[in-house]
Amino acid sequence: MNNITSHQKDLSTEQFSALLSTLKARFEKNSNRHTGIEWANLQAKLEANPDKLGSLHKMESTGGEPDVVGYDKSTEEYIFYDCSAESPTGRRSVCYDLEGLESRKAHKPDDNAVDMAASMGIELLTEEQYRELQKLGKFDLKTSSWIKTPTDIRKLGGALFCDRRYGHVFVYHNGAESYYSARGFRGSLRV
């Protein structure tokens, strides 16, 4: 299992600058995702939260292309989602959770979505968040993404994933132990 939380605050000066530059360029290129949000305010919030910047760095380095998709006025937090066109490449071929991974008899993948997300300091998107993301563009046209699965479904051995096909967003189910090269997971982060 990956365990990166111990060094999330330890971005080098170069990594810090490169990440801010990447986030700013993406922010400016995709203004439709965050109408009314000012980059200067967001940058100040990021600089004040190095642990969150570490999580964004992991989202970026695994292919998630994180971007701001909202602002929660009640908590004064910016909301980031993975906005890569397809499910992040560095987070594919994983079972849903550890229980699913451990239940596999053979051909076990290296990791699982729930633990990877936790080690990155992010949350799997819920179905509602996934549908919100799809209003901002067309995502997962060739891949699919695990989403946070309700407890009652998970207790029965299932897990949920989503994709976009034929102009519609679909929610499907699989056994939590399953994994595919085209299925990963998308995350959210509040800063």
Secondary structure as GFF3:
##gff-version 3
##sequence-region A 1 191
A	DSSP	three_ten_helix	5	7	.	.	.	ID=ss1
A	DSSP	alpha_helix	13	29	.	.	.	ID=ss2
A	DSSP	three_ten_helix	31	33	.	.	.	ID=ss3
A	DSSP	alpha_helix	39	47	.	.	.	ID=ss4
A	DSSP	alpha_helix	50	61	.	.	.	ID=ss5
A	DSSP	beta_strand	66	72	.	.	.	ID=ss6
A	DSSP	beta_strand	77	82	.	.	.	ID=ss7
A	DSSP	three_ten_helix	89	91	.	.	.	ID=ss8
A	DSSP	alpha_helix	98	103	.	.	.	ID=ss9
A	DSSP	alpha_helix	113	120	.	.	.	ID=ss10
A	DSSP	beta_strand	123	124	.	.	.	ID=ss11
A	DSSP	alpha_helix	127	134	.	.	.	ID=ss12
A	DSSP	beta_strand	144	146	.	.	.	ID=ss13
A	DSSP	alpha_helix	151	155	.	.	.	ID=ss14
A	DSSP	beta_strand	158	165	.	.	.	ID=ss15
A	DSSP	beta_strand	168	175	.	.	.	ID=ss16
A	DSSP	beta_strand	183	185	.	.	.	ID=ss17
A	DSSP	beta_strand	187	190	.	.	.	ID=ss18
###
